[in-house]
Amino acid sequence: MDFAINIDPRVPLPLYRQVYEELRQAILSGRFTPGQKLPSTRSLAQLLGVSRSTVTQSYDLLLSEGYLETIVGSGTFVCRQLPDELLNAAPMLSKLSPASSSIRLSAYGESLNDNAFLRLPEAELEISFSYGRPAFDHFPIDLWRKLISRHCHASQEVLDYTAYSLGYQPLREAIASYLSRSRAVNCSAEQIMIVGGSQQGLDLITRLLIDRGDWIAVEDPGYLGARRAFLAQGATLFPVSVDQSGLIVNELKTSIMPNIKLLYVTPSHQFPTGAVLSLPRRLELLAWAQTSGVMIIEDDYDSEYRYGERPIPALQGLDQGNSLIYVGTFSKVLFPALRLGYLVLPENLVHVFSRAKWLADRQCSLLEQYALTDFITEGHLERHIRRMRSLYNQRRQTLVQSLSTHFGNRIEIMGENAGMHLMVKINTKIHDDEIVKRAALANVGIGAAYPQYLKDSPGSEFIFGYAELNEQQIQEGVRRLAEVIPD
Ligand SMILES: Cc1ncc(COP(=O)(O)O)c(C=O)c1O
């Protein structure tokens, strides 16, 4: 049997899914015929250079969908009674990409119809320096379970629709007070809207404030999740460069500037460079926004983690006007699957945002909002953040040390004093994609920074998330990387 299967660790699809798609296509196209025997999971894994569990997952999926069958003691075969409809549907199935089907996508749909959209499947690898993932095994899950069960009873209140699309009022109050204590954000609970993570916040902001063709200024390099939401709404992006002090505000003052409507910025820990926007730049930015009538979106996604230096207050707290939306999330301080974040809105926008939230999904899940309220008001949130700050600080130091042990002066480390990731510039002639591929073959996941650039990327920059990895994993991961990126 011809087992020319193409898998590519750079393709943004998990490996098991790639193996599954290749086998399925081979069956549907008739390259593999009914009754034909497949190699064992062990030998196919060896052939493809992937783990056995990757192949087992693909086989299981094909078995469950009726493409394969097992005969005890003999092995796995292409199903003898492959349904006719399945085979007849084959030419159609292979064409069923939204672009080529007869359904015409909206401009929004078309803007999403792009293979580069998805993230790399770094999680499949043994050691993954993927960014933005907290230390899951340190989350106080027993306490969380207790708080969820405290509210998990058959009372109508927790099960019903609520009239409050803006979110559970005690949670809005708890967040307003937490933000004022920890980030010097200046707001009342009435300005807080609970959203399904910052991503939903960014999506609603774009829908409500941006028309096709409007200009949004973004940091370059910058966060793809935000950029994707802006582009999907038809915005045109104006890239503003970043240096060690964050966004270069001066670039916004050139005479050839388009008419900017919004500016998106990550001042506490620029994504991905890690630069912290200096105080003079903050003031300069606010003054520019005020005179030019631009609304600022401040994404404060991991500001809770700052090492050795005093936190700089949020831009929001320094803003004298009514022209800033602050975006926060619990994805980093708690866990991303919680899908809870918040917007701090200027008062005059609260009403229209609550209507947009209602149309999008009516409300966030109440049970989690109740539990989170207790988590904050009983002091667990700040305690957890303090613990994680110390843990991430150790992990960050281990990473910096391992990088300098194994790479010496071949690297420059950026943005290591805050957040949950740092950026590393490696002095090498090997192409970024080749490095990512070699790392993947060594079972290590790293992400190149170049996709985050709008203008030309300098290249050889990589993002290292470290919060989720223990010290041994960090040391071993860096050791393996040094082996595949020789001097
Ligand atoms: C810059 C930035 N903002 C926000 C988020 C968090 O998004 P969410 O709250 O939707 O999980 C991330 C996640 O990695 C991020 O990197």
The ligand as an SDF file (V2000), in Angstrom:
LIG
                    3D

 16 16  0  0  0  0  0  0  0  0999 V2000
   -2.6740   40.5830   23.8060 C   0  0  0  0  0  0  0  0  0  0  0  0
   -3.7150   39.6120   24.2720 C   0  0  0  0  0  0  0  0  0  0  0  0
   -4.9110   40.0620   24.6540 N   0  0  0  0  0  0  0  0  0  0  0  0
   -5.8540   39.2360   25.1340 C   0  0  0  0  0  0  0  0  0  0  0  0
   -5.6390   37.8940   25.2370 C   0  0  0  0  0  0  0  0  0  0  0  0
   -6.6480   37.0080   25.9380 C   0  0  0  0  0  0  0  0  0  0  0  0
   -7.7510   36.7400   25.2580 O   0  0  0  0  0  0  0  0  0  0  0  0
   -9.0360   36.1120   25.9510 P   0  0  0  0  0  0  0  0  0  0  0  0
   -9.4390   36.9450   27.1160 O   0  0  0  0  0  0  0  0  0  0  0  0
  -10.0450   36.1910   24.8450 O   0  0  0  0  0  0  0  0  0  0  0  0
   -8.7260   34.7160   26.3420 O   0  0  0  0  0  0  0  0  0  0  0  0
   -4.4300   37.3570   24.8070 C   0  0  0  0  0  0  0  0  0  0  0  0
   -4.2120   35.9080   24.8340 C   0  0  0  0  0  0  0  0  0  0  0  0
   -3.2150   35.3440   24.5380 O   0  0  0  0  0  0  0  0  0  0  0  0
   -3.4440   38.2470   24.3330 C   0  0  0  0  0  0  0  0  0  0  0  0
   -2.2300   37.7640   23.9680 O   0  0  0  0  0  0  0  0  0  0  0  0
  1  2  1  0
  2  3  1  0
  2 15  2  0
  3  4  2  0
  4  5  1  0
  5  6  1  0
  5 12  2  0
  6  7  1  0
  7  8  1  0
  8  9  2  0
  8 10  1  0
  8 11  1  0
 12 13  1  0
 12 15  1  0
 13 14  2  0
 15 16  1  0
M  END
$$$$
